[in-house]
Amino acid sequence: MSCESRTAPSKSGYRASMLLGAAGDSLGYRGGRWEYCESGETIRQELAALGGLERVETRPPEWRVSDDTVLHLATGQGLVTGKSGEDLLQELASQYVEAMKDMEDRKPGPSSILGTSQLRPGEKGGYRIPFNPDALGCGAAMRSMCIGLRYPRECELAELIRVSVESGRMTHHHPTGETSTRVGTLPPRNSPPRPKIRARGRGGYRTQPGQLGVLY
């Protein structure tokens, strides 16, 4: 099967992926109350007291989306410009800087805050920031899902890896941050068909050499 002949997700599929991702984020965040709660049992009890999941309407202010969705939308907005190469990376950097202006009542992590403050979109190499070995956290991965939607074909795998790694290290330099960004793009590009759960981890290992190629 050629690269061009593989069917990409439909527009409704793209839309559903973005909306359902935001809805799940809103539920898990609950204004910061559940995101930072370390007791799953407490969350289940509070959800039951609300009448269960079917009674919840994810509306602000209690159910606003978190910083993760704001930055995920920024990634999507950069990708739909149709840019590529360094122009795309500059666009993503610009989108992330702009998205950080919409963080009232949200709680972005320290790596996202510091990283975006150091981006210089429009300048040569402005999407790169000084290396920070302490740039931990999952913020880069949380904004990466739609990269997999943008590059669903096997022949686009190298570009998917490059964009995911470069977008991740705009804020998160630690290997776990860069790796989680790449792995976070894989499930959406594999749907449909959805791979078995046991097979998904293999996809992460299979793409690791490509990540190392971008880094080194």
One Martini backbone bead per residue (centre of mass of N, CA, C, O) as a GRO file, in nm:
protein
  216
    1MET     BB    1   0.094   0.038   0.025
    2SER     BB    2   0.077   0.348  -0.024
    3CYS     BB    3   0.094   0.645   0.116
    4GLU     BB    4  -0.156   0.779  -0.034
    5SER     BB    5  -0.367   0.524   0.009
    6ARG     BB    6  -0.391   0.579   0.292
    7THR     BB    7  -0.631   0.634   0.516
    8ALA     BB    8  -0.742   0.904   0.660
    9PRO     BB    9  -0.889   1.067   0.874
   10SER     BB   10  -1.161   1.219   0.927
   11LYS     BB   11  -1.292   1.511   1.016
   12SER     BB   12  -1.464   1.388   1.242
   13GLY     BB   13  -1.227   1.240   1.374
   14TYR     BB   14  -1.062   1.483   1.445
   15ARG     BB   15  -1.274   1.630   1.610
   16ALA     BB   16  -1.323   1.407   1.818
   17SER     BB   17  -1.037   1.392   1.932
   18MET     BB   18  -1.026   1.683   2.040
   19LEU     BB   19  -1.288   1.689   2.212
   20LEU     BB   20  -1.241   1.435   2.389
   21GLY     BB   21  -0.977   1.529   2.506
   22ALA     BB   22  -1.098   1.781   2.646
   23ALA     BB   23  -1.310   1.636   2.817
   24GLY     BB   24  -1.114   1.456   2.976
   25ASP     BB   25  -0.951   1.688   3.094
   26SER     BB   26  -1.180   1.828   3.246
   27LEU     BB   27  -1.242   1.590   3.432
   28GLY     BB   28  -0.951   1.544   3.553
   29TYR     BB   29  -0.914   1.837   3.662
   30ARG     BB   30  -1.130   2.006   3.816
   31GLY     BB   31  -0.973   2.279   3.880
   32GLY     BB   32  -0.736   2.082   4.025
   33ARG     BB   33  -0.868   1.875   4.224
   34TRP     BB   34  -0.796   1.598   4.063
   35GLU     BB   35  -0.511   1.617   3.947
   36TYR     BB   36  -0.392   1.648   4.267
   37CYS     BB   37  -0.517   1.378   4.342
   38GLU     BB   38  -0.395   1.069   4.501
   39SER     BB   39  -0.702   0.958   4.528
   40GLY     BB   40  -0.911   0.752   4.367
   41GLU     BB   41  -1.137   0.713   4.578
   42THR     BB   42  -1.209   1.009   4.614
   43ILE     BB   43  -1.298   1.057   4.325
   44ARG     BB   44  -1.523   0.843   4.315
   45GLN     BB   45  -1.693   0.964   4.544
   46GLU     BB   46  -1.739   1.244   4.417
   47LEU     BB   47  -1.872   1.141   4.159
   48ALA     BB   48  -2.110   1.000   4.298
   49ALA     BB   49  -2.218   1.267   4.437
   50LEU     BB   50  -2.286   1.387   4.138
   51GLY     BB   51  -2.424   1.114   3.986
   52GLY     BB   52  -2.212   1.067   3.794
   53LEU     BB   53  -2.099   1.091   3.476
   54GLU     BB   54  -2.389   1.146   3.339
   55ARG     BB   55  -2.422   1.430   3.523
   56VAL     BB   56  -2.191   1.564   3.381
   57GLU     BB   57  -2.103   1.905   3.290
   58THR     BB   58  -1.852   2.050   3.091
   59ARG     BB   59  -1.841   2.348   3.258
   60PRO     BB   60  -1.776   2.642   3.329
   61PRO     BB   61  -1.557   2.669   3.587
   62GLU     BB   62  -1.516   2.373   3.699
   63TRP     BB   63  -1.482   2.248   3.377
   64ARG     BB   64  -1.225   2.336   3.272
   65VAL     BB   65  -0.965   2.347   3.089
   66SER     BB   66  -0.645   2.293   3.072
   67ASP     BB   67  -0.328   2.357   2.974
   68ASP     BB   68  -0.315   2.110   2.787
   69THR     BB   69  -0.537   2.197   2.583
   70VAL     BB   70  -0.428   2.469   2.505
   71LEU     BB   71  -0.160   2.344   2.385
   72HIS     BB   72  -0.291   2.145   2.192
   73LEU     BB   73  -0.429   2.359   2.018
   74ALA     BB   74  -0.164   2.494   1.936
   75THR     BB   75  -0.059   2.259   1.776
   76GLY     BB   76  -0.296   2.243   1.576
   77GLN     BB   77  -0.267   2.534   1.464
   78GLY     BB   78   0.012   2.483   1.343
   79LEU     BB   79  -0.050   2.237   1.155
   80VAL     BB   80  -0.290   2.373   0.972
   81THR     BB   81  -0.098   2.562   0.797
   82GLY     BB   82   0.110   2.362   0.625
   83LYS     BB   83   0.370   2.364   0.736
   84SER     BB   84   0.734   2.317   0.729
   85GLY     BB   85   0.983   2.260   0.901
   86GLU     BB   86   1.097   2.547   1.033
   87ASP     BB   87   0.827   2.693   0.997
   88LEU     BB   88   0.670   2.508   1.189
   89LEU     BB   89   0.839   2.550   1.446
   90GLN     BB   90   0.787   2.852   1.462
   91GLU     BB   91   0.481   2.827   1.486
   92LEU     BB   92   0.470   2.663   1.744
   93ALA     BB   93   0.617   2.866   1.920
   94SER     BB   94   0.409   3.091   1.882
   95GLN     BB   95   0.164   2.936   1.994
   96TYR     BB   96   0.278   2.886   2.280
   97VAL     BB   97   0.315   3.176   2.365
   98GLU     BB   98   0.017   3.256   2.328
   99ALA     BB   99  -0.115   3.037   2.516
  100MET     BB  100   0.012   3.153   2.791
  101LYS     BB  101  -0.223   3.383   2.805
  102ASP     BB  102  -0.438   3.124   2.889
  103MET     BB  103  -0.382   3.068   3.239
  104GLU     BB  104  -0.622   3.130   3.392
  105ASP     BB  105  -0.692   2.895   3.629
  106ARG     BB  106  -0.424   2.752   3.570
  107LYS     BB  107  -0.146   2.478   3.579
  108PRO     BB  108   0.135   2.509   3.473
  109GLY     BB  109   0.434   2.396   3.446
  110PRO     BB  110   0.760   2.487   3.491
  111SER     BB  111   0.864   2.395   3.210
  112SER     BB  112   0.655   2.550   3.041
  113ILE     BB  113   0.712   2.831   3.147
  114LEU     BB  114   1.014   2.850   3.088
  115GLY     BB  115   1.027   2.762   2.793
  116THR     BB  116   0.832   2.977   2.665
  117SER     BB  117   1.006   3.225   2.773
  118GLN     BB  118   1.257   3.133   2.564
  119LEU     BB  119   1.118   3.182   2.321
  120ARG     BB  120   1.194   3.307   1.958
  121PRO     BB  121   0.993   3.377   1.743
  122GLY     BB  122   1.151   3.461   1.421
  123GLU     BB  123   1.412   3.357   1.497
  124LYS     BB  124   1.690   3.201   1.462
  125GLY     BB  125   1.624   2.923   1.639
  126GLY     BB  126   1.367   3.010   1.833
  127TYR     BB  127   1.274   2.697   1.907
  128ARG     BB  128   1.523   2.708   2.087
  129ILE     BB  129   1.660   2.614   2.400
  130PRO     BB  130   1.818   2.585   2.667
  131PHE     BB  131   1.947   2.344   2.836
  132ASN     BB  132   1.740   2.132   3.067
  133PRO     BB  133   1.777   1.868   3.292
  134ASP     BB  134   1.501   1.960   3.470
  135ALA     BB  135   1.284   1.903   3.234
  136LEU     BB  136   1.009   1.795   3.353
  137GLY     BB  137   0.736   1.610   3.270
  138CYS     BB  138   0.411   1.599   3.061
  139GLY     BB  139   0.344   1.853   2.882
  140ALA     BB  140   0.445   1.766   2.599
  141ALA     BB  141   0.263   1.514   2.566
  142MET     BB  142  -0.023   1.658   2.605
  143ARG     BB  143   0.033   1.825   2.311
  144SER     BB  144   0.083   1.570   2.081
  145MET     BB  145  -0.148   1.400   1.951
  146CYS     BB  146  -0.203   1.563   1.673
  147ILE     BB  147   0.052   1.470   1.528
  148GLY     BB  148  -0.060   1.188   1.456
  149LEU     BB  149  -0.290   1.303   1.275
  150ARG     BB  150  -0.099   1.450   1.065
  151TYR     BB  151   0.088   1.159   1.060
  152PRO     BB  152  -0.051   0.853   0.957
  153ARG     BB  153   0.174   0.760   0.776
  154GLU     BB  154   0.447   0.566   0.725
  155CYS     BB  155   0.605   0.782   0.541
  156GLU     BB  156   0.570   0.999   0.803
  157LEU     BB  157   0.738   0.907   1.053
  158ALA     BB  158   0.988   1.090   1.050
  159GLU     BB  159   0.827   1.355   1.081
  160LEU     BB  160   0.684   1.288   1.341
  161ILE     BB  161   0.937   1.260   1.513
  162ARG     BB  162   1.058   1.538   1.464
  163VAL     BB  163   0.819   1.713   1.562
  164SER     BB  164   0.787   1.590   1.844
  165VAL     BB  165   1.070   1.648   1.951
  166GLU     BB  166   1.084   1.954   1.894
  167SER     BB  167   0.829   2.031   2.054
  168GLY     BB  168   0.917   1.912   2.327
  169ARG     BB  169   1.204   2.081   2.352
  170MET     BB  170   1.076   2.365   2.400
  171THR     BB  171   1.047   2.254   2.727
  172HIS     BB  172   1.150   1.931   2.724
  173HIS     BB  173   1.467   1.774   2.774
  174HIS     BB  174   1.409   1.536   2.903
  175PRO     BB  175   1.391   1.216   2.800
  176THR     BB  176   1.099   1.170   2.906
  177GLY     BB  177   0.975   1.407   2.751
  178GLU     BB  178   1.052   1.331   2.458
  179THR     BB  179   0.942   1.041   2.457
  180SER     BB  180   0.644   1.103   2.535
  181THR     BB  181   0.586   1.269   2.287
  182ARG     BB  182   0.621   1.049   2.078
  183VAL     BB  183   0.428   0.832   2.200
  184GLY     BB  184   0.168   1.024   2.201
  185THR     BB  185   0.135   1.005   1.873
  186LEU     BB  186   0.063   0.697   1.803
  187PRO     BB  187  -0.236   0.617   1.857
  188PRO     BB  188  -0.378   0.814   1.647
  189ARG     BB  189  -0.222   0.699   1.389
  190ASN     BB  190  -0.353   0.391   1.446
  191SER     BB  191  -0.635   0.524   1.370
  192PRO     BB  192  -0.751   0.315   1.192
  193PRO     BB  193  -0.665   0.054   1.343
  194ARG     BB  194  -0.669  -0.068   1.661
  195PRO     BB  195  -0.439  -0.168   1.858
  196LYS     BB  196  -0.327  -0.366   2.067
  197ILE     BB  197  -0.212  -0.308   2.371
  198ARG     BB  198   0.049  -0.492   2.346
  199ALA     BB  199   0.144  -0.330   2.071
  200ARG     BB  200   0.203  -0.030   2.153
  201GLY     BB  201   0.488  -0.048   2.281
  202ARG     BB  202   0.639  -0.133   2.022
  203GLY     BB  203   0.610   0.138   1.879
  204GLY     BB  204   0.796   0.293   2.067
  205TYR     BB  205   1.054   0.125   2.012
  206ARG     BB  206   1.059   0.150   1.698
  207THR     BB  207   1.099   0.486   1.718
  208GLN     BB  208   1.367   0.542   1.874
  209PRO     BB  209   1.586   0.576   1.653
  210GLY     BB  210   1.459   0.834   1.536
  211GLN     BB  211   1.504   1.009   1.783
  212LEU     BB  212   1.814   0.987   1.792
  213GLY     BB  213   1.851   1.117   1.511
  214VAL     BB  214   1.752   1.400   1.599
  215LEU     BB  215   1.947   1.447   1.847
  216TYR     BB  216   2.233   1.326   1.681
   0.00000   0.00000   0.00000
